[in-house]
Every structure is written in structure tokens, then in C-alpha cells.
């Protein structure tokens, strides 16, 4: 803990010391021609938690993450804009007993926007991210009895192409194609007596392709209503598998098919512009191959309300059925309330409370998981190059009829980001 306090003090002092670099010329670091800017885009973070693995039996840890990076921006705020980011995070744990968790994690992302004022608008987003956390698995009811006391390392890919075409002054057609998939990397061997397995033995990897089609009508100056149809297919594949007994991996379902039919709205709900909404409400049909089809009401609603010049809050409600990390499906209902306050020049305070209710169905067994997440944060923008962040997170998860899998965790994070 002493090392954590030293790191926290160093970040605090950095705010004062940053004035010493005010003589630096205006960023970007390099400029090529009139349209291409190159920035350094780096960060330093220290995180301390009393439950590193999101397990019933908690393990405390403190670690530093140094993330040097670079950003290329072409045609910023023009009709054709390209942004590319490359960053590598070097993770170092302070406890020597956790040194085997020291890691390097890459992040690559790209964005392309085409909007020249004509009827057609195109957007392309793509990312590659390496992570090492268990939170998402814990919220599906996956406990240490399944994966052992280990961090699950993943590579996550996400690609999205969107096209909007204005058919008339008030009617717009939108089509999207997205793909998101993951791979587990560097599996850990779990020893249980004479039996040895990988910590990924019970897990699956998913590959989801989604195609939404929207048609919208501009009923008022800043309010749209529309219809949506969305088709989604998720394929399952086995995560890295090893069993010293020679046991074979259980068969997986081939695919989860989903069809959504619904209504949409977005824009200002009041003339003052203080209340805004983005909403999708309708019916979802879904079927795992080899199983009977089913259907549920599905929605995603976000309301944003400006209370004062300094204070705003928001509410998000959602329900969806998704493929799970154990080859089944999750029916999840989520509620999030958030508040943001402009507390002073460059200083923003925020809080959020999220409740997730998940019914996880796997191999005919239904598991109910309830998770509460409380977050407090503060962001301070010292100048255009330097920002500081502090955040606290409390997570509590409860699994019905399996008290041994319940857990809670407290996490405190301090970070600084430098862009030049």
C-alpha cells in the first residue's frame, strides 16, 4: 500500500509540475501538410483492488500501467476524416507473488468518417484490444470453481460499418454491418490433484455478426421516429482446451440466431433541448440451433436531462439476449443512473449506479445472477495536453442458490493522460 500512496502523491504533484512545460510549442507533435497531424497519446495509471480475480475468496493487488501511444489524424473536422490510434500498455504488479501477471496489452483502433454534405454519410470503426479481467464472466455467474484463481486474458476484435442515406428532406435510411469476436490467449494450467486442465476449459469464444436496418422520419426539427429490423448471428467455438485425463470437450451449439423488430426515436423531447432521448423498443425472436425458438420484449432507452448549467443526469434501461461465454445464452436486464457535475474550471465530477439482472441458460440449467456496480469519478483537464482522473468502483455480485460464488470488490484508480 505504501507504493500506492507514493504513486498517488506523484500524480498529484504532476499537476503542479505541468506548468513547467508550458513553454512547449503548440501540439501536435508533427504536422504534415495541412491535413495530417501526429500526436503522442500516452497515459500512466495506478490501480489498487481488494478482489483482483472477482472471486468469493478475495486477493488484493496493486499495479501500474504505463501506456505509450501515438495518434494520427487526417482531415479533422472535414468531410473526410481518418483517426488511427496505436497504444501498448505495460502492466507491473507491486507484489512479487503476482509478478507472473505482469503483462503487455495492445490497443489499436481506427475511425473513418465520410460526410461531405450530400445525402450519403459513411462511418467505419475498427478496434483490437487485449484485456485481462474476470468481471464480464463473473456477471454471467462463472465462478472460481470453473476457472480457478486466474485472470482470463482475451483478445477482442470489433468492426462496424454504417451508411446513412437521406431519401428526402425528412426520410432517412440507415444500414449497418458489425462483427465482434474474441479469443482467449495464454491459458493457465489449473492443477487439481492429479488432474490438470486449462482455466479456459469450460469457456467458449463467440463471433457475432449483426445487420441493423433503420428507416427514420423527421417529425420535428430535432426529433426523429423510425422502424428497425436487426438480424444477428453468433457462432460458438471452443476456447483453448486441455485435460490431462484425456477427456473430450463437450459439444457446443452451432449458432444463436436473433431477429429484432421494433420502433425507434432520437432527439430532443422538449423545445428547450434539456431533455433528449435515444430509444429502441420492440420484440426479439431468438433460437439456439437444436433448441426451440423463443421470444421476449427487448429495449434500449437512454434519457439525458440537463438540470442546471452545471448539473446533468441520465437514465439507461435495456434488455437483450446474448450468447454467453459458456456456450449458452444470457437474458440480461440492466438499469443505469448517472450524474455529471461541472464543479469548476476543468473539473468534472460523475457518479453512476448500475443494476444487472441476468438469467444465464447453459446446458438446460438456468442461473440467476444479480450485480450492482457503484462508480464515483473526477476528471480534471489541466490544459489541452494534460488530464488527470480519479475513480472508485464498488461491485457486488450475487448468484441465486450458489452463495459460494457471491463476491464483492473495491477498486481505486488514479491516472494521468498526456496528449501532445
DOPADO-287565 format. One record per residue (C-alpha): residue number from 1; x, y, z; residue in one letter. Coordinates in Angstrom, 3 decimals. Layout:
! DOPADO-287565
+-----+----------+----------+----------+------+
! seq !        X !        Y !        Z ! type !
+-----+----------+----------+----------+------+
! NUM !        X !        Y !        Z !    a !
...
+-----+----------+----------+----------+------+
This chain:
! DOPADO-287565
+-----+----------+----------+----------+------+
! seq !        X !        Y !        Z ! type !
+-----+----------+----------+----------+------+
!   1 !    0.000 !    0.000 !    0.000 !    x !
!   2 !    2.891 !    2.368 !    0.663 !    x !
!   3 !    3.872 !    2.168 !   -3.011 !    x !
!   4 !    0.310 !    3.040 !   -3.971 !    x !
!   5 !    0.358 !    6.151 !   -1.745 !    x !
!   6 !    3.657 !    7.225 !   -3.283 !    x !
!   7 !    2.175 !    6.844 !   -6.772 !    x !
!   8 !   -0.935 !    8.824 !   -5.797 !    x !
!   9 !    1.246 !   11.628 !   -4.439 !    x !
!  10 !    3.309 !   11.645 !   -7.629 !    x !
!  11 !    0.202 !   12.136 !   -9.772 !    x !
!  12 !   -0.946 !   14.990 !   -7.542 !    x !
!  13 !    2.420 !   16.734 !   -7.760 !    x !
!  14 !    2.400 !   16.305 !  -11.539 !    x !
!  15 !   -0.482 !   18.768 !  -11.802 !    x !
!  16 !    1.684 !   21.478 !  -10.304 !    x !
!  17 !    4.780 !   20.483 !  -12.211 !    x !
!  18 !    2.990 !   20.528 !  -15.553 !    x !
!  19 !    3.168 !   24.306 !  -15.594 !    x !
!  20 !    6.884 !   23.891 !  -16.176 !    x !
!  21 !    6.226 !   22.555 !  -19.692 !    x !
!  22 !    4.024 !   25.490 !  -20.704 !    x !
!  23 !    6.870 !   26.758 !  -22.880 !    x !
!  24 !    6.452 !   23.810 !  -25.266 !    x !
!  25 !    5.175 !   24.764 !  -28.726 !    x !
!  26 !    1.561 !   24.098 !  -29.575 !    x !
!  27 !    0.805 !   20.452 !  -30.350 !    x !
!  28 !    0.541 !   18.304 !  -32.471 !    x !
!  29 !    3.965 !   16.740 !  -32.221 !    x !
!  30 !    4.245 !   16.685 !  -36.035 !    x !
!  31 !    2.169 !   18.199 !  -38.800 !    x !
!  32 !    2.439 !   17.058 !  -42.405 !    x !
!  33 !    0.784 !   19.346 !  -44.883 !    x !
!  34 !   -2.474 !   20.997 !  -43.893 !    x !
!  35 !   -4.430 !   17.857 !  -43.039 !    x !
!  36 !   -2.231 !   15.263 !  -41.244 !    x !
!  37 !   -1.480 !   15.686 !  -37.529 !    x !
!  38 !    0.545 !   13.240 !  -35.403 !    x !
!  39 !    0.177 !   13.252 !  -31.598 !    x !
!  40 !    1.751 !   11.401 !  -28.730 !    x !
!  41 !   -1.169 !    9.867 !  -26.825 !    x !
!  42 !    0.038 !    8.241 !  -23.602 !    x !
!  43 !   -1.114 !    7.560 !  -20.044 !    x !
!  44 !    0.033 !    6.394 !  -16.622 !    x !
!  45 !   -2.337 !    4.673 !  -14.179 !    x !
!  46 !   -2.157 !    3.002 !  -10.789 !    x !
!  47 !   -4.952 !    0.711 !   -9.610 !    x !
!  48 !   -5.467 !   -0.963 !   -6.262 !    x !
!  49 !   -8.191 !   -3.532 !   -5.603 !    x !
!  50 !   -9.172 !   -5.878 !   -2.794 !    x !
!  51 !  -10.501 !   -8.529 !   -5.230 !    x !
!  52 !   -8.339 !   -8.914 !   -8.318 !    x !
!  53 !   -9.961 !  -12.069 !   -9.703 !    x !
!  54 !  -13.648 !  -11.259 !   -8.940 !    x !
!  55 !  -13.833 !  -14.314 !   -6.708 !    x !
!  56 !  -15.576 !  -15.239 !   -3.463 !    x !
!  57 !  -12.118 !  -15.586 !   -1.848 !    x !
!  58 !  -10.558 !  -12.194 !   -2.486 !    x !
!  59 !   -6.963 !  -11.421 !   -3.490 !    x !
!  60 !   -5.658 !   -7.862 !   -3.045 !    x !
!  61 !   -3.364 !   -6.294 !   -5.624 !    x !
!  62 !   -1.846 !   -3.001 !   -6.745 !    x !
!  63 !   -0.447 !   -2.495 !  -10.219 !    x !
!  64 !    0.845 !    0.238 !  -12.512 !    x !
!  65 !    0.043 !    0.565 !  -16.211 !    x !
!  66 !    2.260 !    2.695 !  -18.467 !    x !
!  67 !    0.716 !    3.144 !  -21.925 !    x !
!  68 !    2.760 !    4.981 !  -24.559 !    x !
!  69 !    0.851 !    5.611 !  -27.756 !    x !
!  70 !    0.534 !    7.593 !  -30.940 !    x !
!  71 !   -2.457 !    9.057 !  -32.812 !    x !
!  72 !   -2.680 !   10.079 !  -36.466 !    x !
!  73 !   -5.480 !   12.427 !  -37.514 !    x !
!  74 !   -6.212 !   13.256 !  -41.136 !    x !
!  75 !   -8.777 !   15.803 !  -42.280 !    x !
!  76 !  -10.079 !   16.569 !  -38.789 !    x !
!  77 !  -13.488 !   18.292 !  -38.906 !    x !
!  78 !  -13.642 !   17.997 !  -42.698 !    x !
!  79 !  -15.844 !   15.930 !  -44.982 !    x !
!  80 !  -13.351 !   13.048 !  -44.945 !    x !
!  81 !  -11.800 !   12.315 !  -41.549 !    x !
!  82 !   -9.453 !    9.485 !  -40.514 !    x !
!  83 !   -8.205 !    8.822 !  -36.944 !    x !
!  84 !   -5.756 !    5.997 !  -36.124 !    x !
!  85 !   -4.577 !    5.106 !  -32.604 !    x !
!  86 !   -1.877 !    2.629 !  -31.505 !    x !
!  87 !   -1.050 !    2.091 !  -27.821 !    x !
!  88 !    0.759 !   -0.544 !  -25.762 !    x !
!  89 !    0.174 !   -0.927 !  -22.029 !    x !
!  90 !    2.946 !   -2.261 !  -19.788 !    x !
!  91 !    1.403 !   -3.707 !  -16.605 !    x !
!  92 !    3.549 !   -4.167 !  -13.484 !    x !
!  93 !    2.273 !   -5.601 !  -10.176 !    x !
!  94 !    3.860 !   -4.361 !   -6.941 !    x !
!  95 !    3.543 !   -7.694 !   -5.109 !    x !
!  96 !    6.319 !  -10.101 !   -6.131 !    x !
!  97 !    3.953 !  -13.061 !   -5.650 !    x !
!  98 !    1.860 !  -11.693 !   -8.556 !    x !
!  99 !    4.799 !  -10.998 !  -10.863 !    x !
! 100 !    3.606 !  -13.766 !  -13.203 !    x !
! 101 !    0.685 !  -11.455 !  -14.060 !    x !
! 102 !    2.968 !   -8.713 !  -15.420 !    x !
! 103 !    1.792 !   -8.185 !  -18.950 !    x !
! 104 !    1.824 !   -6.129 !  -22.141 !    x !
! 105 !   -1.536 !   -5.249 !  -23.700 !    x !
! 106 !   -2.079 !   -3.686 !  -27.110 !    x !
! 107 !   -4.825 !   -1.375 !  -28.308 !    x !
! 108 !   -5.311 !   -0.493 !  -31.973 !    x !
! 109 !   -8.264 !    1.466 !  -33.310 !    x !
! 110 !   -9.285 !    3.272 !  -36.451 !    x !
! 111 !  -12.148 !    5.585 !  -37.416 !    x !
! 112 !  -13.140 !    6.855 !  -40.848 !    x !
! 113 !  -15.925 !    9.389 !  -41.475 !    x !
! 114 !  -17.270 !   10.472 !  -44.874 !    x !
! 115 !  -19.773 !   13.313 !  -44.791 !    x !
! 116 !  -19.441 !   15.950 !  -47.498 !    x !
! 117 !  -22.897 !   17.453 !  -47.094 !    x !
! 118 !  -24.560 !   15.182 !  -49.653 !    x !
! 119 !  -27.287 !   12.621 !  -48.965 !    x !
! 120 !  -24.771 !    9.841 !  -48.142 !    x !
! 121 !  -22.865 !    9.531 !  -44.859 !    x !
! 122 !  -20.426 !    6.680 !  -44.160 !    x !
! 123 !  -18.700 !    5.681 !  -40.921 !    x !
! 124 !  -16.193 !    2.896 !  -40.270 !    x !
! 125 !  -14.921 !    1.922 !  -36.796 !    x !
! 126 !  -12.493 !   -0.896 !  -36.077 !    x !
! 127 !  -10.557 !   -1.918 !  -32.965 !    x !
! 128 !   -8.272 !   -4.580 !  -31.498 !    x !
! 129 !   -7.983 !   -4.709 !  -27.718 !    x !
! 130 !   -6.193 !   -7.042 !  -25.297 !    x !
! 131 !   -7.693 !   -7.357 !  -21.816 !    x !
! 132 !   -7.112 !   -9.324 !  -18.615 !    x !
! 133 !  -10.173 !   -9.222 !  -16.364 !    x !
! 134 !  -12.846 !  -11.556 !  -14.984 !    x !
! 135 !  -15.668 !   -9.040 !  -14.427 !    x !
! 136 !  -17.701 !   -9.954 !  -17.509 !    x !
! 137 !  -17.516 !  -13.659 !  -16.671 !    x !
! 138 !  -18.472 !  -13.066 !  -13.034 !    x !
! 139 !  -21.624 !  -11.243 !  -14.184 !    x !
! 140 !  -22.616 !  -14.422 !  -16.046 !    x !
! 141 !  -22.285 !  -16.485 !  -12.874 !    x !
! 142 !  -18.929 !  -18.067 !  -13.795 !    x !
! 143 !  -17.086 !  -18.667 !  -10.508 !    x !
! 144 !  -13.611 !  -19.613 !   -9.364 !    x !
! 145 !  -14.763 !  -23.198 !   -9.204 !    x !
! 146 !  -14.836 !  -23.092 !  -13.019 !    x !
! 147 !  -11.793 !  -21.004 !  -13.963 !    x !
! 148 !   -9.637 !  -21.236 !  -10.838 !    x !
! 149 !   -7.774 !  -18.284 !   -9.324 !    x !
! 150 !   -6.540 !  -16.770 !  -12.578 !    x !
! 151 !   -7.010 !  -13.760 !  -14.798 !    x !
! 152 !   -8.691 !  -14.527 !  -18.093 !    x !
! 153 !   -6.717 !  -12.916 !  -20.907 !    x !
! 154 !   -8.624 !  -12.088 !  -24.067 !    x !
! 155 !   -8.137 !  -10.519 !  -27.474 !    x !
! 156 !  -11.255 !   -8.626 !  -28.574 !    x !
! 157 !  -11.987 !   -7.506 !  -32.146 !    x !
! 158 !  -14.737 !   -5.106 !  -33.183 !    x !
! 159 !  -15.630 !   -3.806 !  -36.665 !    x !
! 160 !  -18.545 !   -1.591 !  -37.675 !    x !
! 161 !  -19.617 !   -0.060 !  -40.998 !    x !
! 162 !  -22.607 !    2.298 !  -41.088 !    x !
! 163 !  -24.243 !    4.021 !  -44.058 !    x !
! 164 !  -26.999 !    6.634 !  -43.847 !    x !
! 165 !  -28.782 !    7.906 !  -46.939 !    x !
! 166 !  -31.276 !   10.763 !  -46.922 !    x !
! 167 !  -34.106 !    9.683 !  -49.249 !    x !
! 168 !  -35.896 !   13.015 !  -48.960 !    x !
! 169 !  -35.856 !   16.105 !  -46.797 !    x !
! 170 !  -37.480 !   14.216 !  -43.902 !    x !
! 171 !  -36.850 !   10.498 !  -44.583 !    x !
! 172 !  -33.539 !    8.726 !  -43.966 !    x !
! 173 !  -32.441 !    5.105 !  -44.498 !    x !
! 174 !  -29.678 !    3.568 !  -42.391 !    x !
! 175 !  -27.884 !    0.237 !  -42.821 !    x !
! 176 !  -25.086 !   -1.182 !  -40.676 !    x !
! 177 !  -22.856 !   -4.245 !  -40.609 !    x !
! 178 !  -20.887 !   -5.108 !  -37.482 !    x !
! 179 !  -18.727 !   -8.005 !  -36.359 !    x !
! 180 !  -17.367 !   -8.634 !  -32.854 !    x !
! 181 !  -15.395 !  -11.673 !  -31.749 !    x !
! 182 !  -12.925 !  -12.736 !  -29.075 !    x !
! 183 !  -10.091 !  -15.190 !  -28.457 !    x !
! 184 !   -8.678 !  -16.363 !  -25.123 !    x !
! 185 !   -4.894 !  -16.184 !  -25.009 !    x !
! 186 !   -2.174 !  -17.570 !  -22.725 !    x !
! 187 !   -4.398 !  -20.066 !  -20.866 !    x !
! 188 !   -3.272 !  -21.035 !  -17.369 !    x !
! 189 !   -2.921 !  -24.637 !  -16.222 !    x !
! 190 !   -5.129 !  -25.437 !  -13.228 !    x !
! 191 !   -3.857 !  -28.294 !  -11.021 !    x !
! 192 !   -6.440 !  -30.256 !   -9.039 !    x !
! 193 !   -4.669 !  -33.265 !   -7.554 !    x !
! 194 !   -3.557 !  -35.471 !  -10.429 !    x !
! 195 !   -5.868 !  -33.681 !  -12.875 !    x !
! 196 !   -4.568 !  -30.749 !  -14.902 !    x !
! 197 !   -6.745 !  -28.534 !  -17.092 !    x !
! 198 !   -6.723 !  -25.064 !  -18.647 !    x !
! 199 !   -8.655 !  -22.275 !  -16.955 !    x !
! 200 !  -10.458 !  -21.808 !  -20.302 !    x !
! 201 !  -11.730 !  -25.422 !  -20.480 !    x !
! 202 !  -15.360 !  -24.547 !  -19.721 !    x !
! 203 !  -15.428 !  -21.407 !  -21.880 !    x !
! 204 !  -16.380 !  -20.656 !  -25.466 !    x !
! 205 !  -15.403 !  -17.950 !  -27.913 !    x !
! 206 !  -18.131 !  -16.096 !  -29.794 !    x !
! 207 !  -18.227 !  -14.470 !  -33.231 !    x !
! 208 !  -21.250 !  -12.192 !  -33.738 !    x !
! 209 !  -22.325 !  -10.549 !  -36.997 !    x !
! 210 !  -25.172 !   -8.033 !  -36.845 !    x !
! 211 !  -27.050 !   -6.193 !  -39.620 !    x !
! 212 !  -29.483 !   -3.444 !  -38.497 !    x !
! 213 !  -31.743 !   -1.650 !  -40.999 !    x !
! 214 !  -33.484 !    1.602 !  -39.993 !    x !
! 215 !  -35.877 !    3.927 !  -41.734 !    x !
! 216 !  -36.483 !    7.227 !  -39.934 !    x !
! 217 !  -38.861 !   10.140 !  -40.320 !    x !
! 218 !  -38.002 !   13.628 !  -39.055 !    x !
! 219 !  -41.266 !   14.592 !  -37.367 !    x !
! 220 !  -39.897 !   17.787 !  -35.805 !    x !
! 221 !  -36.803 !   19.906 !  -36.266 !    x !
! 222 !  -34.731 !   17.856 !  -33.803 !    x !
! 223 !  -36.801 !   14.716 !  -33.248 !    x !
! 224 !  -36.837 !   11.535 !  -35.362 !    x !
! 225 !  -39.098 !    8.453 !  -35.278 !    x !
! 226 !  -38.431 !    5.207 !  -37.085 !    x !
! 227 !  -38.675 !    1.447 !  -37.632 !    x !
! 228 !  -35.854 !   -1.057 !  -37.159 !    x !
! 229 !  -35.201 !   -4.633 !  -38.213 !    x !
! 230 !  -31.968 !   -6.230 !  -36.975 !    x !
! 231 !  -30.580 !   -9.673 !  -37.798 !    x !
! 232 !  -27.779 !  -11.109 !  -35.670 !    x !
! 233 !  -25.928 !  -14.433 !  -35.816 !    x !
! 234 !  -23.424 !  -15.582 !  -33.203 !    x !
! 235 !  -21.214 !  -18.624 !  -33.778 !    x !
! 236 !  -19.690 !  -20.553 !  -30.860 !    x !
! 237 !  -16.239 !  -22.144 !  -30.847 !    x !
! 238 !  -14.260 !  -23.864 !  -28.101 !    x !
! 239 !  -11.738 !  -21.861 !  -26.090 !    x !
! 240 !   -8.222 !  -23.381 !  -25.666 !    x !
! 241 !   -8.739 !  -26.809 !  -24.107 !    x !
! 242 !   -6.510 !  -29.247 !  -22.219 !    x !
! 243 !   -7.377 !  -32.154 !  -19.933 !    x !
! 244 !   -4.643 !  -34.466 !  -18.629 !    x !
! 245 !   -7.206 !  -37.258 !  -18.186 !    x !
! 246 !   -7.851 !  -37.289 !  -21.931 !    x !
! 247 !  -11.499 !  -36.241 !  -21.559 !    x !
! 248 !  -13.066 !  -34.710 !  -24.682 !    x !
! 249 !  -14.591 !  -31.249 !  -24.800 !    x !
! 250 !  -18.389 !  -31.282 !  -24.637 !    x !
! 251 !  -20.202 !  -30.449 !  -27.879 !    x !
! 252 !  -21.222 !  -26.812 !  -28.421 !    x !
! 253 !  -24.360 !  -25.369 !  -30.002 !    x !
! 254 !  -23.594 !  -24.159 !  -33.502 !    x !
! 255 !  -25.180 !  -20.714 !  -33.563 !    x !
! 256 !  -27.510 !  -18.276 !  -31.801 !    x !
! 257 !  -29.890 !  -16.557 !  -34.262 !    x !
! 258 !  -31.699 !  -13.329 !  -33.354 !    x !
! 259 !  -34.289 !  -11.178 !  -35.132 !    x !
! 260 !  -35.405 !   -7.835 !  -33.673 !    x !
! 261 !  -38.462 !   -5.853 !  -34.853 !    x !
! 262 !  -39.154 !   -2.501 !  -33.248 !    x !
! 263 !  -39.684 !    1.231 !  -33.093 !    x !
! 264 !  -37.000 !    3.887 !  -32.612 !    x !
! 265 !  -36.784 !    7.531 !  -31.651 !    x !
! 266 !  -33.944 !   10.003 !  -31.110 !    x !
! 267 !  -33.556 !   13.692 !  -30.470 !    x !
! 268 !  -34.999 !   16.456 !  -28.287 !    x !
! 269 !  -38.193 !   15.707 !  -26.379 !    x !
! 270 !  -38.657 !   19.320 !  -25.214 !    x !
! 271 !  -38.367 !   22.665 !  -27.002 !    x !
! 272 !  -35.732 !   23.813 !  -24.524 !    x !
! 273 !  -33.450 !   20.955 !  -25.559 !    x !
! 274 !  -32.861 !   19.963 !  -21.936 !    x !
! 275 !  -34.422 !   16.514 !  -22.320 !    x !
! 276 !  -33.047 !   14.214 !  -25.032 !    x !
! 277 !  -33.718 !   10.565 !  -25.800 !    x !
! 278 !  -32.408 !    7.664 !  -27.827 !    x !
! 279 !  -34.736 !    4.669 !  -27.742 !    x !
! 280 !  -35.315 !    1.295 !  -29.363 !    x !
! 281 !  -38.324 !   -0.802 !  -28.266 !    x !
! 282 !  -39.709 !   -3.966 !  -29.791 !    x !
! 283 !  -39.770 !   -7.767 !  -29.938 !    x !
! 284 !  -36.822 !  -10.163 !  -30.130 !    x !
! 285 !  -37.067 !  -13.688 !  -31.591 !    x !
! 286 !  -34.083 !  -15.933 !  -30.831 !    x !
! 287 !  -33.056 !  -19.558 !  -31.202 !    x !
! 288 !  -30.012 !  -21.644 !  -30.395 !    x !
! 289 !  -29.518 !  -24.257 !  -33.115 !    x !
! 290 !  -31.005 !  -27.535 !  -31.964 !    x !
! 291 !  -33.308 !  -25.831 !  -29.438 !    x !
! 292 !  -36.819 !  -24.410 !  -29.608 !    x !
! 293 !  -37.225 !  -20.777 !  -30.637 !    x !
! 294 !  -38.329 !  -18.180 !  -28.100 !    x !
! 295 !  -39.172 !  -14.509 !  -27.928 !    x !
! 296 !  -39.062 !  -11.647 !  -25.427 !    x !
! 297 !  -39.705 !   -7.929 !  -25.314 !    x !
! 298 !  -36.432 !   -6.058 !  -25.886 !    x !
! 299 !  -35.466 !   -2.432 !  -25.416 !    x !
! 300 !  -32.650 !    0.080 !  -25.115 !    x !
! 301 !  -33.646 !    3.515 !  -23.814 !    x !
! 302 !  -31.363 !    6.401 !  -22.829 !    x !
! 303 !  -32.694 !    9.683 !  -21.414 !    x !
! 304 !  -30.445 !   12.704 !  -20.840 !    x !
! 305 !  -31.675 !   15.670 !  -18.814 !    x !
! 306 !  -29.933 !   18.992 !  -18.140 !    x !
! 307 !  -30.868 !   20.178 !  -14.633 !    x !
! 308 !  -28.724 !   23.328 !  -14.465 !    x !
! 309 !  -25.788 !   24.861 !  -16.302 !    x !
! 310 !  -23.501 !   22.718 !  -14.157 !    x !
! 311 !  -25.534 !   19.590 !  -13.454 !    x !
! 312 !  -26.984 !   16.911 !  -15.742 !    x !
! 313 !  -28.142 !   13.342 !  -15.272 !    x !
! 314 !  -29.125 !   10.357 !  -17.391 !    x !
! 315 !  -31.019 !    7.082 !  -17.209 !    x !
! 316 !  -30.413 !    3.990 !  -19.367 !    x !
! 317 !  -32.691 !    0.931 !  -19.457 !    x !
! 318 !  -32.010 !   -2.139 !  -21.576 !    x !
! 319 !  -32.944 !   -5.775 !  -22.118 !    x !
! 320 !  -31.304 !   -8.151 !  -24.573 !    x !
! 321 !  -30.491 !  -11.827 !  -25.102 !    x !
! 322 !  -26.849 !  -12.525 !  -25.963 !    x !
! 323 !  -24.554 !  -15.519 !  -26.420 !    x !
! 324 !  -22.746 !  -16.461 !  -23.208 !    x !
! 325 !  -19.119 !  -17.405 !  -22.562 !    x !
! 326 !  -20.201 !  -20.925 !  -21.615 !    x !
! 327 !  -21.961 !  -21.811 !  -24.867 !    x !
! 328 !  -25.426 !  -20.813 !  -23.707 !    x !
! 329 !  -27.359 !  -17.561 !  -23.662 !    x !
! 330 !  -27.877 !  -14.664 !  -21.268 !    x !
! 331 !  -31.160 !  -12.790 !  -20.858 !    x !
! 332 !  -29.995 !   -9.534 !  -19.249 !    x !
! 333 !  -31.972 !   -6.555 !  -17.978 !    x !
! 334 !  -29.881 !   -3.540 !  -16.965 !    x !
! 335 !  -30.642 !   -0.208 !  -15.290 !    x !
! 336 !  -28.093 !    2.633 !  -15.051 !    x !
! 337 !  -28.468 !    6.056 !  -13.471 !    x !
! 338 !  -25.691 !    8.609 !  -13.869 !    x !
! 339 !  -24.994 !   12.195 !  -12.858 !    x !
! 340 !  -22.362 !   14.675 !  -14.056 !    x !
! 341 !  -21.399 !   17.981 !  -12.466 !    x !
! 342 !  -19.143 !   20.726 !  -13.767 !    x !
! 343 !  -17.536 !   21.553 !  -10.424 !    x !
! 344 !  -15.140 !   24.239 !  -11.638 !    x !
! 345 !  -12.807 !   25.232 !  -14.427 !    x !
! 346 !  -11.606 !   21.980 !  -15.982 !    x !
! 347 !  -13.058 !   19.796 !  -13.180 !    x !
! 348 !  -15.914 !   17.341 !  -13.753 !    x !
! 349 !  -17.419 !   15.021 !  -11.122 !    x !
! 350 !  -19.510 !   11.984 !  -12.001 !    x !
! 351 !  -21.308 !    9.077 !  -10.404 !    x !
! 352 !  -23.248 !    6.092 !  -11.706 !    x !
! 353 !  -25.248 !    3.195 !  -10.300 !    x !
! 354 !  -25.899 !    0.103 !  -12.427 !    x !
! 355 !  -28.005 !   -2.950 !  -11.695 !    x !
! 356 !  -27.766 !   -6.029 !  -13.932 !    x !
! 357 !  -30.205 !   -8.928 !  -13.700 !    x !
! 358 !  -29.033 !  -11.895 !  -15.792 !    x !
! 359 !  -30.712 !  -15.241 !  -16.381 !    x !
! 360 !  -27.898 !  -17.427 !  -17.711 !    x !
! 361 !  -29.058 !  -20.563 !  -19.517 !    x !
! 362 !  -26.423 !  -23.232 !  -20.132 !    x !
! 363 !  -26.998 !  -26.913 !  -20.976 !    x !
! 364 !  -30.592 !  -26.650 !  -19.753 !    x !
! 365 !  -29.610 !  -25.123 !  -16.381 !    x !
! 366 !  -30.834 !  -21.609 !  -15.553 !    x !
! 367 !  -28.716 !  -19.457 !  -13.211 !    x !
! 368 !  -29.904 !  -16.075 !  -11.924 !    x !
! 369 !  -27.155 !  -13.507 !  -11.308 !    x !
! 370 !  -27.699 !  -10.046 !   -9.797 !    x !
! 371 !  -24.919 !   -7.447 !   -9.939 !    x !
! 372 !  -24.702 !   -3.920 !   -8.522 !    x !
! 373 !  -21.957 !   -1.533 !   -9.636 !    x !
! 374 !  -21.348 !    1.868 !   -7.987 !    x !
! 375 !  -18.848 !    4.284 !   -9.532 !    x !
! 376 !  -17.531 !    7.679 !   -8.426 !    x !
! 377 !  -15.129 !    9.680 !  -10.573 !    x !
! 378 !  -13.364 !   13.005 !  -11.019 !    x !
! 379 !  -11.766 !   14.314 !  -14.223 !    x !
! 380 !   -9.502 !   17.351 !  -14.237 !    x !
! 381 !   -8.350 !   18.908 !  -17.500 !    x !
! 382 !   -5.274 !   20.946 !  -16.635 !    x !
! 383 !   -4.736 !   22.148 !  -20.187 !    x !
! 384 !   -5.187 !   20.894 !  -23.748 !    x !
! 385 !   -2.330 !   18.417 !  -23.283 !    x !
! 386 !   -2.710 !   17.061 !  -19.754 !    x !
! 387 !   -5.657 !   15.500 !  -17.882 !    x !
! 388 !   -5.973 !   13.691 !  -14.552 !    x !
! 389 !   -8.573 !   11.138 !  -13.470 !    x !
! 390 !   -9.567 !    9.502 !  -10.186 !    x !
! 391 !  -12.179 !    6.781 !   -9.845 !    x !
! 392 !  -13.662 !    4.461 !   -7.250 !    x !
! 393 !  -15.682 !    1.351 !   -8.084 !    x !
! 394 !  -17.656 !   -0.987 !   -5.819 !    x !
! 395 !  -19.079 !   -4.160 !   -7.355 !    x !
! 396 !  -21.307 !   -6.709 !   -5.645 !    x !
! 397 !  -22.483 !   -9.913 !   -7.346 !    x !
! 398 !  -24.987 !  -12.459 !   -6.057 !    x !
! 399 !  -25.777 !  -15.858 !   -7.617 !    x !
! 400 !  -29.106 !  -17.431 !   -6.720 !    x !
! 401 !  -28.748 !  -20.821 !   -4.982 !    x !
! 402 !  -24.923 !  -20.579 !   -5.055 !    x !
! 403 !  -23.725 !  -18.427 !   -2.180 !    x !
! 404 !  -20.188 !  -19.780 !   -2.671 !    x !
! 405 !  -19.985 !  -17.784 !   -5.905 !    x !
! 406 !  -21.015 !  -14.428 !   -4.396 !    x !
! 407 !  -18.360 !  -11.722 !   -4.261 !    x !
! 408 !  -17.745 !   -8.011 !   -3.818 !    x !
! 409 !  -14.796 !   -5.810 !   -4.768 !    x !
! 410 !  -13.490 !   -2.290 !   -4.155 !    x !
! 411 !  -11.194 !   -0.670 !   -6.727 !    x !
! 412 !   -9.467 !    2.727 !   -6.711 !    x !
! 413 !   -7.774 !    4.086 !   -9.839 !    x !
! 414 !   -5.649 !    7.201 !  -10.376 !    x !
! 415 !   -4.404 !    8.118 !  -13.820 !    x !
! 416 !   -2.876 !   10.870 !  -15.938 !    x !
! 417 !   -3.093 !   11.213 !  -19.727 !    x !
! 418 !   -0.761 !   13.275 !  -21.903 !    x !
! 419 !   -1.570 !   14.231 !  -25.487 !    x !
! 420 !    0.810 !   16.390 !  -27.454 !    x !
+-----+----------+----------+----------+------+
